[in-house]
Amino acid sequence: MANYTNEKLNPQAMAKYYDYLIIGGGMAADTAARGIREQDSFGSIGIVSADTDEPYTRPALTKKLWTDSTFTEEQVALNTTKETKNSTLKLNTTVTAIEREHHRVQLKDGTSIGYKKLLLVTGGEPTKIEGPDDEHVIVFRERSDYRRLREFSGNNQHVIIVGGGYIGSELAAGLIQNNTKVTLIYPDEVLGGSQFPSELAKEYENSFREAGVNLLNGKRAESYTKEDGKLTLHLDDETTVQGDTIVIGLGVSPRISLAEQSGLKVEDGVYVDEQLRTTDPDIWAAGDIAYYPDKILGRTRIEHVDHARKSGKAAGKAMAGSTEPYAYTPYFYSVVFSISWKAIGTLDSSLTTIIDEVGNGKVVYYLEDDLPVGILTWNVEPDLDEVRAVLSNPPIDPQSLKGLIQDKQ
């Protein structure tokens, strides 16, 4: 029998035991705590985070903080523990092991914390490139990274951004609008070309070029060096770029080592059922690391804020006794300059696409065996439930897709 009940009854051990323990301090942790409280008003909640900041709204770090002068950094905090009674947050704290048989986790400082129910929302580990540690090289992921980049931007400083995905493109757009010289390096021949159909990728890329971003396409960064206060980025074609600061936005890999080491089932991420429960009945996983059964997309793993919010809440509710499955299919989105897009499913420009003109924007259907596997809305504000309905129950003739999704504005 697990010994967590004895720890709970021992007053000396109360501070090291929680009814609900959450490992990870991002947005999924915040919504999980709130989900728990919807089902259980009193059970103790502990959140253990390696971050230096309390949970905050992560999208603002690459979007609103750069483009909306009325939105300040003080507004990004989610106030998790203030708004969730009987909850405790431990920052700068690293979990080194899960001892499932004892219902406790080991911390880097040698202490342990007991739990009744455990949630893993450990997020993603950003990809790095070779080079010396330097405060002007930012592997962009956390609020502290935003603070450094804000300090090193403006005054026509030169920031080199590696990667043309969400982080790279959004920061390039934000920085160029904040008196910063920007060079953006990406492997696609056209920015966004691996995701968007050719005509939209060209429009997307041109918006950066017209704003003054220096674009280096079809290139990959291999390493960087520093000499005489200047950083030099070395590219795969043996050319170099010099700048004041380098930002690396090359995506993340799921942090699943804790789950792996504790013997939980792991595939593309941490394997969970429709309630986000792992192969241990007292452990759940949500957010970036969860490999879950989506009712429309099939078993998948999604790295985006909408999924983090919704799956975190669903996991929290399930931990506290809800039998409701996680039946939500997340969307993802981005905003750069005058282009706003949303999508559900697979965006792969190598697939057959049907482009529908809708108002002043477009809706793109990505087809596999004549059936839509992804839908992109481009400067169109859709009813996302209609997008989900088309993906889950599409017409037999793909040409009949045109007109199904309209701008709800």
HULINMO-V919225 format. One record per helix or strand of 2 or more residues. SS is the DSSP state (helix for helix, strand for strand). FROM is the first residue (numbers start at 1). TO is the last residue. If there is no record, write none. Layout:
ss:SS from:FROM to:TO
ss:SS from:FROM to:TO
This chain:
ss:helix from:4 to:9
ss:helix from:11 to:16
ss:strand from:17 to:23
ss:helix from:27 to:39
ss:strand from:45 to:48
ss:helix from:58 to:61
ss:helix from:64 to:67
ss:helix from:73 to:75
ss:helix from:80 to:83
ss:strand from:87 to:90
ss:strand from:95 to:99
ss:helix from:100 to:102
ss:strand from:104 to:107
ss:strand from:112 to:120
ss:strand from:124 to:126
ss:strand from:137 to:139
ss:helix from:143 to:151
ss:strand from:158 to:162
ss:helix from:166 to:176
ss:strand from:181 to:185
ss:helix from:198 to:211
ss:strand from:214 to:216
ss:strand from:221 to:227
ss:strand from:230 to:235
ss:strand from:240 to:243
ss:strand from:245 to:248
ss:strand from:252 to:254
ss:helix from:257 to:261
ss:strand from:270 to:271
ss:strand from:283 to:285
ss:helix from:287 to:289
ss:strand from:290 to:294
ss:strand from:298 to:300
ss:helix from:305 to:319
ss:strand from:332 to:336
ss:strand from:339 to:345
ss:strand from:352 to:358
ss:strand from:361 to:368
ss:strand from:371 to:378
ss:helix from:384 to:392
ss:helix from:398 to:401
